[in-house]
């Protein structure tokens, strides 16, 4: 950027020097474009015609200037229209480069000599000189000579202070003049700067000093001679002593020429940096998405010739948690180490790119079978599984990989990337830190998921969500003591969608927060109509605990529905306590202090369920239904059930057995001292109306524990 700024400053300085040179010219000077618009002029031009500086500006048409001139009393012998027509004809007739002179009469009985010459790309360069009084005396002649000398000094200063090297040659290839930047660029000795030096002598010296022009010495000199002989514009880039120089050849009408020379080394380096940044990731210096897709597109024609490639989409596991807890600066350092490990797991001709965030992609060329791609994917997964040590922190993240093989999984970049991404999604769903190949049907699965997500966003507004309730029966009380609220989704076009399908999507998208609030309010509102001794249980997702207003939401639901806090049970899974983070525990304690009961759902299915009972004093433990299912087939299930119930009794926590479907299961848990049971033996989930009828029947009679129909 400094080089660009310096270049801008030099050009601005050049413009000031040129303007100073023009203003010092002792005669009127202006330039008319080929469209007869005023390009430039000096103060003498304004003075000689009596123009006000406020009324003349660049870009004015010749017609407007002629009209203004007529108003000032100039060319009184002609109307503005006649003068304009004549003047245009004179200019148009003089486009061969020759200098043409005419005289015109202006105000004050003065005569001007106007000379104009046409310059391609610029227009007509016109000078205006007052020749009313012929200069005859020698004193005046000498004065003009001295003025000319001063002008030459100013011109020399302007020429030598522009940033470009400049030199002029006559038709015989002899040096006429050159400026100091030209000498500095090439470090030419003094004897080669003298007027009359042959071009071939200068070129010979430059080639001896190491100049490279993309060809050998003879070819370059031949090219220069051809350009000179044809009288055409020419441009060439050449190298000299590690610098890049741009030379431009400008022919003149008399057969001579002017050349400009500019050191563009820094400009080229800056352009190269810009090109690099456009195709590379600034953080990791890996190719970016642009270059990766270009390389994939370049590989497409080879697929038609029987070549094989593989595309791997790579996504880091748990990277967001690192950013959120330790900051983006450490996250950036982690990405740099990740890119180094990924690169170390690839082959020499593979292309590794960072697509953005924690997403990477790998293009494998010349892959003959899926086993090769699988081996590389496995290396990547293993490499990422090892802990990273950054700034004293030991980080474990892992990675998931999706693989698409070409041509069988697609023959275009777009399809291959989409299919590799689908395979990545599958790998993440299978538990992360693994790889998965693309399989047919994945696209249909992801489309179904997107359809569910889109419908779920409108489900509340369309009134498609409803609650059902499954009773929990107290064995000691011999009645329904609690009902668990369960969410159902009924759609007009797809029927009822299973919670196992839409709940995970609601959690992934964050919709569970809004839906969970509705479930909580609806459950509390319904439970407020039940007898005082009956509680309602509501499941909470770990995602809901990320909402800092969860406590306020629960408090507002209880207040607005009038349900006492002691009649609300909130069920959480042990996954919520995996991180054992302070905000979660703080919220749980606040809820319990409010009077709300807290239950651990699906107890026994995690890795360290017992340890979680030490982190929070739960009111209830719900024994997972899998132990009931395995009661006959696995002998240790009864022992586990007995141990859990005993643990609950020793810790002052009640126990509920889920999935009771047979009398045998009921007897087993009752014999061990279980407090509550839940399952199809008593009732499936039913509507709020059916619950009201059950509770009404119970209030009239207290039958012995039996199955609820």
N, C-alpha and C positions, 0 to 999 in steps of 0.2 A: 504494500500500500504506500510505503514511503517513496518507492520508485515512481509510482503513478502520480503522487502528489508533486514530486520534483519535476516530472515531465510536464505537468499542468502549469507549474510556475514558470518553467522555461518558455513554454508557448505564450503565456501571458506577457512575459518580458519581451519576447520577439515582436508581439503585436504592438506593444508600446513603442519599441524602437522604430518599427515601420511607420507608425503614425507620426512619430517625431520627425522622421525623414521626409514624409509627405508634406507636413506643415511648414517645413523649412524651404521647400521648393519655392522660388521667387515668382512663380507664375501660377495661374489658375489651373487646377488639375481635377479631372473627374473621370469616372469609368461608367459607361453605359452597358448593361447586359444585352444579350441577344434579343431579349424581350423588351428592350428600351426602358429598362428600369435603372434608377440611379444606384450604383453599387458602392461607390466611395467618392469623396471630394475633400478638398482642403479649404482652408479659410480664404486663401487668395481667390478661389473660384467664387465664393460668396461676395467678396469685396469687389471683384472686377465687374460683376453684374449688378451690384447694389442690392444683393439679396440679404434679408434678415435671417439670422441663424435659426430663428424660431419657425420660419416658414419652409425651410428646406430640410429634408431628412432622407435618409437612405430608404430605398424602395419606392420613391416617387416615380411616377411615369414621366416620360419625356414630354408628353402632352401637357401635364400639369405644370412642369417647369417652364415650358415655352409660354404658357398662358401667364404665369407669374412674371416672367421676363418682360412680356409685352406691357403688363401693368406698370412695370418700372420704367417704361419709355424706351426700351431696347428695340432694335431692328424696326425703326418707325416706317420704313419704306414698304413693309409687308404686313399683312394681317397675320395673326397667330396661326391661322389654318394654313396659309401659304408658306410661312416659314417652316412649320412642322413638316409639311409635305416635302418641301425642298430638302430640309435637313435629313429626314429619314432616307430619302433617295440617295443623298450623298453617302450616308453611312452604309447603306445596303450595297452600294456600288463599290465600296472599299472593304472587301473581306479577304483580300489576298495577302495581307500582311504588310503591304507598302504603307508608307506614311504620306497622308494626303493633307494639303493645307488649303484653307479658304479664309476669306476675310468677311467680317460682318460689321455693320454699323450699330453702335449702341448709344445710350443716352449720353448727353453732354458732348455731342459731336466727336465721340471717340471711336477709334477703329481697333478691332481686336483681330489678331491672327490666330485662327483655330486650326490645330493640327490633330489629326486622328489616325490611329492605326488599330487594326483588328487583331485580337489575340484569342485563339481558340480556347474555349473553356472559361474565358474571362469576359470578353466583349470588346467594345471600342474604348481604348485608352485615349483620352482627349486632353490636350493642353490649350490654354487660352492666354495669350500674351497681348498686352496693350502696346500697340506699335504706332500710336498717334504721333509721337515725336520720334523721329529716327535718331538713334544714338550715333552721333558723328564724332564727338570729341574723343581724343585719346584717353582723357581722364576717365570718362565714363566707360570706355572700353576696358581700361585697366581695372576699374572698379568691378566690372562684371567678371573679369578673369579671377580677381581675388574672391569674389562671391562663389564662382564656380569651384575654386580650390577648396573653399570652406565646405561647399556641398559635397565635394569628393571625400573630404575628411569625415563628414557626417555619414556618408554612404559607406565608407570603409569601416567606421565604427559599428554601423548597423550590421554589415555583412559579417564582421568578425565576432559579433556578440550573439549571433543566433546559435542555437544548439546543434544544428546540423552542419556537417562538413559540406562545403560548396566549392566547385571549381568549374572553369569555363575553358573550352578548347576551340581553336579555330578550325576551319574546314580541312586543314592539313594535319590535324591531330596534335597540334602544338598547344601547350598550356598557355592560357592568356592571363588567368588570375585564379587564385585559390585563397580560402580563408584559413584562419588559425585552427578552428575545430577540425578541418580536413587534415591538417598536419598532425594534430594531436591524436586523432583516431588511428592513423596509420604509423605514427612516429616516423615520419619521412625526414630524411636528411635535408639540409638546406639546399644542396645542389640540385635536388629534384623538385624544388619549389620555384625555381626561376622561370619566368616567362620564356616560352620557346621550348621547354622540355617536352620530349615526345611521350605520348601515352604509353607506347610499348616499353619505354625505359622504366616508367613508374610501375607498370604491371609486372615487369620482370623482377624488379626489386621486391614487390609484395609477395610473389610466389617463392622467391628465394628465402623470404622471412617466414614462410609457412602458411600462406593463404591457401584455403581450400574453398572451392566454389562448386562442389558437387560434381566436378569433372576434372580432367587433367588440365595442365597449363595450356596446351595447344588448343584444346576444345573451347576453353573459356575465351582465349584471345580471338579464336575464329568467330565465336558468338558475338563478341563485342564489335568486331569489324562488320559483321553482317547487319547488326542493328544500326551501326553508324551509316553504312552504305544505303540502307533502306530509308533512313531518316525517320525512324519510328521510335515511339516510346518503348523503353525496356526496363525491366526490374530484375534484380538478382540478389539472392541471399548468400553470403559467404562467411566463412569462419577465418579468424586470424588470432592466433595466440590465446585460444580459449574464449574469444569474444565473438558475438554474432553481429554482423554488420549488414544493413540493407542499403544497396546502391540503386539509385534510380537515374535513368538516362533520359534527358529531355532535349530533343533536336531543335535547332534554330533554323530559320529560313535561309541563312547564308551558307548552310552546310556545316556550321560548327555545332556545338552542343554544350549543355550545362548538365553536370551531374551533382546529385545530392547524396550524402552519405550519413547514415544514422546508426549509432551503436544501440542495438535493440536487445542486448544481452539480458538486462534486468527485465525488460518487457516480456521476452520469451520465457524466462524463468518464472515470472509471475503468471503468465498464461498457462504454463505447464502445471504450476501449483493449483490453479483454478480448475484445469482439466482433471487433475488428480482428485481434488475434493469433490468434483461432480460425480465421480465414479467410485469413490472410496468412503468408508465410514471414518469420520474424524477421530472417534475415540479409539477404535481398535486398529485402524489402518487396513482393515480387510475390505475387499470389494463390497459395494453396497448393492441394493436391490436393482438399480439401473444396470450395472455391469453384469450382475448375475443373470438377469433376464436376457440381456444381449448375448451372453455366452450360450444360454440355452437355445435361443433362436438360431444361433449359428450352428448348433449341433443338430437341428431338426432335419436338414437335407441328408445328413449321414444315416438317419434312421431308414430312409427309403433304400439305402444301399446295403441294408442288413446290419448296420452298426447298432450297438446296444449302449444305453446309458441308464443311470439311476439317479433319482432326485431324493434327497433326504431333507425333510423339514425337522429342525431341532429346536426344542423349546426347553428352557431351564425350569426346573421344579423349585417352587418356594422362593423364587428370586424376589418377588414382591415383598415378602416378609422381611427380607434383608434391607431393602430400600426403606420400608416403613419404620423399621426399628433402629437401624444403624445409620440411615441417611444416604442420600444419593451419591455423595462423594465416595463413600466406601463401596457403594453399588457399582460405580464406574470402575473402580480398581478391580472389583471382582470380575466385571465383564472383560477387562483386559487380560486377566489371568485365564479366564474361560476360553477366550479366543486363542490364546497360546496353546492351551491343552488340546483344543479341537484341531488346531492346525497340526499339532504333533501326532494326531491319530489318523491323519489323511495321507494319501499317496502323493507323489510328486506332480502328477498331471491332473489332480483333482482341483476343483474350484470351491473354496470356502468363502461364504459371504455372510455379513450381518445384515439382516433385513430391517431391523429396527427393534428397539427395546431389548428383550431377552430372546428374540427370535433369530435363529441362524439357518442357513441352508447350505447344502453340500451337493455339488454336481460331480458324479462319478462317471468318467469316460472309460469306454472299453471294458464294460462289465459284462462278462459272458453268462453269468448265472446269478440267481438271487443269493446263493451262499456267499459270494464275494461281498455283496452289499450288506448282508447280515453280519459278516465278520467285522466290517468297518463300523457298523452301527453298534455292535457289541463292544468294540474298543472304545467308542465314544462314551457309551453308558458307564463302562468301568472307569474310564478316566475321570468322568465327572463325579463318580461316587466317592472318590478320595477327598478328604476335607481340604479346604482352602484356608491358609493362614494369612490374614491381612490386618495390619495395624494392631496386632495382639489378639485379634478375634479369630477363632477357629469356626469356619462356616461349612455346613454340609447342605448341599442343594440338590444335586442329582439332575438328570435330564431325561426327557422323553423324545423318541425319534419316530417319525413316520416315513415310510419308504414307498416310492412309486417306481416301477420298472418300465422302461420304454424299449420296444414299442407296445408291449402287451397291455400296459396300463394307460396308454395315451401316446399320441404322436406330436402333440403341440405343447409348447411351454405352459400355456394357460391350463390345459387339462392335467398335465403332470403335476403342476404346483397344487392344483385343487385336490387331486387324489392323494398326494403326499400329505397334505394338510388334514384330509379326512383320516388317513392312517395315523397321523399324530394325535388327533382327537381320540381315536380308539385306544392308543397307547396310554393316554392320560386317564381314560376311563377305566383301564385295567390296572390301575394302581400306581402309575408313573414309574420313572426310573427303569424303563424298558423300551423296546422298539416293536413296531408292528408294520407289516406289509399291507398295502392297499388290497382290499377285497371287493368284489362286485357286491353291490347291495349297500355299501357304506353311504353312497350318495343318497339313496332312498331314506336311510336312517337319519341322516343329518337334515334332510328336507322335512321329515316328520317332526324332528326336534324343533326346527324353526317354525313350523306350523303351530306346534303346541305353545311355543314361546309367544308367538304373535297373538294367539287366541287367549292366552293367559293374561296378557296385558289388558284385555277388554272384558275379562270374565266378571270382575266385580261390577263394572258399570252396567253390564248386560244382565246382572242378577243370576248368573249361572252357577254360583257357588252356594253350597248348602252344608249344614252340619248334620251328622248322625251321632248317636251316642251309644256306647256299649257299657252295660252295667258292670260294676265291681261289687261283689257280694261279700259282706262281712261274715265270717264263719261264726264268730261269737255272737254278733247281733242278729244273725239269721235273717238278714234283709239287705236291700241295696243300700250301700253306704256312699257310693260315689259313681259317677258316670264319666267315662272318658269321651271328650269331644273329638270327633274324627271328621276330616274335611273330605267333601265329595265335589266333583265337577261334572255337571251335565251340560253337554253342548247340543245345539239343534242339529248340526250336520254330522257330527262324529259320535254321538251318543255319550255315554259316561266314560270318562278317561280315568284310568287307574291312578291313585296317588303315587304309586311307585314310579310312574312315568312323569307326572308333572311336578311333584314336590322337589326332586333334585334340580330340575330346570329352574324352578322358582328360587331355589337357594343360590344357584350359580349366577342368575341375573339380578339378584337382590330384590326381586318382587315379593319374596317371602316376608319382608318387613311390612309392606302394606297389607298383604293378605293375612299375615299373622295378627296384625292389629284388628282386622275385621273379625277373625276367628275368636280372638279373646273377648271382644265386646259382645259378639253374638252368643258365645257360650255363657258369659256372665249374665246377659239379659235373660236367657232361657232358664238358667239355674235359679235366678231370683224368684221364679214362680214355683219352685219345688219346695217340699217340706224342709224345715230348718236343719234337720239332721243329715241331709244329703249334700255331698260336695260335688264339684265339677272339676275334672282334670283336663288341662290343656297342654299340649306338647309345644315346646319352644325349640326353634332351630338355633344352632350356634351362630348363624348369620344375624339373627335378631339381636344377639348380645353385642354386635358391633355398632348397633344404633345406641348412641349415648343417652337417648331419651326413653329407654326401655322401662326403667322404673316409673317414670312419669306416665308412660302409656298404661301400665298396669294400674297404677293409682287412679288415673282418670276413668278407666273402664269400671273399676269397683265403685267409685264415687257416682258416676253417671247412672249405673244400673241398680245401685243400692244393695249389691251383694256384699255380705260381710267378708273381709279378707280371709277369715278362717275357713270359709267354704270353698276357697279356690286352691287347687293344687297345680303347680307348674312342673311338668315333667321335662327333664333334660337328659341328654345322653352323655356318657363319659368323655366323648370326643371334645365336648366343650371345655373340659379341664385339661386337655392335653398340654397346652402351653402354661397352665397354672398361672395365668396372668392376673395381676392384682385388680384391674378394673372389673373383671368378671366376678371374682370372689367378693369384691366390694358390693356389686349390684345384688348378688345372691343374699348377702347378709342384710342388706337394706330391705329386700323383699320379705325375708323371713322375720325381720323386726316389725314389719307392717302387719304380720299375722298370717301371711301366705305360706302354705305348706310347699316344700320342695321335695320332689321325688327323683331318684335316679332310675331312668328307664333302661330296659335291656341289660340289666346287670349280669356280668359274667362273660360278655361277648368280646370285651377288649383285652388288652395285653396286661393291664395292671389295675384291674377294677378295685382291688382291695386298697391300693394306695390312695385312690380318690376319696374313699370314705374318711380318710384322715384329714383331707384338705377342706372338707365342709361337713357340718353336722346335718345330714339329710334327715327328713322326717320319714321317708319311706324308701324301700328298695323293691323294685319290680323285677322278679326273676324272669329271665328271658324264656320265651316259649320253646326255644330249641331244647331245653332240658326236659320239658314235658314230652316233647316229641320223641326223645331218645330214651325215655324212661324204661322201656322194655328192651330195646336193642343194646343199650350201653349200661352196664351195671354201675358205672361210676356216677351216673346222672343223679341217682337218689342220694348218694353220698354228698354230692355237691349241693343239692337242694337242702339237705339236712344242715350242712355246714353254713350255708348262707342264711337260713332261717335262724340258726343259733347265733350267728354273728350279729344279725339284726337285733335279736333279743338282748344280747350283751351290750350293744351300743345304744339301746333305747330307740331303735328304728323299727317301724312296722314293716311287714313284708307282704307283697302281693305276687301271686303266681299267675302268669299269663298262659294262655293257650290251653286251658282246661277243657277237654272235649269228652272225657270218659269218667265213669264213676271210679275206676281204678286210680286215675290220676288225682281225682278229688280226695280219695281216701288217703293217698300217699302224702299229700301236702298237709291235709288236716291232722294226720297223725304226728307230723313233725312240728306242729304248732304255728302254721302259717296263718296270718291275720285275714287276708282277703284273697279272693279268687276271681278270675276273669276268663271267659271263654265261651265257645259255642254251646257247651253243656247247659249254660244258663240262658244266653241270648246272643244273637249276632248284633252288630250295630243297627239301631232302629231310629226312626224319626223322632223329633221332639214330641209329636202328638202321641206316639206309642209309649214314650217314656212317661208322659203325663198319666196315661191310662194305667201303666204298671204301678206307678207310685200311688195312684188313687186306690188301686186294688189292695196294695200293701197296707194302706192306712186303715182300711176296713177290716182286714184280717191279717194275722201274722202267721202264715202257714210255715210249716217246717221247710228247711232248705230244699228246694226242688228246682228243676229246670224251668226257666221262664220261657213261655211260648211267644 
